[in-house]
Amino acid sequence: QVQLVESGGGLVQPGGSLRLSCAASGLAFSRYSMAWFRQAPGKEREFVAAITGVGPRTTYADSVKGRFIISRDNDKNTVYLQMNSLKFEDTALYYCAAKPGNFALRVGYGTWGQGTQVTVSS
């Protein structure tokens, strides 16, 4: 059974940083693309960042480009999201997601974690 478990969320001031982690089990990790999505109350779920299994190749939403960095450690079956220069608008429940393959990195994810809350507040 595939499981994704996020951690690292919390309360942070504007301009601060957090690093989220997503630990995966039950899958051939290096063969899966991994992604981060987020959802704020009353809003649609939105794509944040994705990374291919090997290479790696990355892609980011325009709203986080230059501030967030996605990375992975295939030996540890873990994907990370380094979040810098955080803004109020980044407040959301952040989800980790996985799918096999290396294409269409913003869509088609069938496996999801439970989410970790990020709150940016002064």
N, C-alpha and C positions, 0 to 999 in steps of 0.2 A: 504494500500500500504506500503510495506516494504521500509524503508529508512535507510541508513547508512551514517553518516556525520563525516568525519575525521577532526581533528584539531591538532595543536601543532607543525607543521613543521616549518622549518626556516633555517637560516644560522648559522653554528657552526664550531669552530676550531677543528682540529684533537685532539683527547683525551677528548673532551667535551661530554656533555650529553644533551639529549632531551627526553621529554615524549610526546608521541602521544596519542590522545584519539579518540575513535570512539563511537558516540552516536547512538543507534539503536531505531527504532520505528516501530510499525506495525507488530510485531512478539512476540511470547511467548519466551522471551529472554533466560530464563534458559533452554529451550529445544533445543537451538541451539549451535553448536560449532562455535567459532569465530576464525578468522585467520588474519594475516598480510602478504601481499605480497608486492614486490617492483619491479619496472621496471626502468632501466636506459636507456637513449637514445640509440637506435640501438641494444639493448639487449633484450633477452626474459624475460618475467615476471618470477620471481622466488619466491618460498615459503620462508617465514621468520620464522613464529612462529604460533602456534595454541593452543587453549584451549577449553576443553569440557565445556558443560553447567553447570554441577555440578561435585563435587569432590574436586577441579578440577584436570584434568590431562592435562599436557602440553607437547609439542614437539617443537624442534627448528632445524633450519638448522644448519649444522656444522659451517658455516661461522660466525654465531652470537652467538653460544653457549658459555655461560660464560660471555657474554657482555650485551645481551638483556634479558629482563624479560617481559613476557606477563602475564597480570592479568585481572580480571573482577570484577565488582560490579553489581550483579544481581538486587539489589534494585534500582540502577540508570540506568540500561540498558546500561552500558558502558563497553567497553573493552579498555585496555591500553597497550602501548608498551613503557617500559622504556629502553632507548638506552644509554649505557655507553661506554666509551673508543672508541668513534667514529673514523672511518678511512675514507680516501678518497673513498675507495671502497663501502662505505655505501651510497654514494650519489645516490638518486633515488627518483621517485615518489612512495610513500607508500600508498597502498590500504588496506582498511578493507573489510573483506568478511564474509559471514554467510551461514550456512547450518544446517538443522535439523540433529540430531543424534550425536553419539559420536565415530565414526569410520572413518578410512581412512582420517585422518586429514589434509593431504597435497593436497588433490584433491577433486573435485566435488562441488565446491562452485558456487552457482548460483546467489547470491545477492552481489553486490559490491558498495562501496562508490565511491566518485568522486576523491579521492586521495589527499594527502598533500605532498608538496615537502620538502625533506630534502637535504640540500647541505652542505657538509663537505669540508671546504677550509681554507687555511692559508693566 
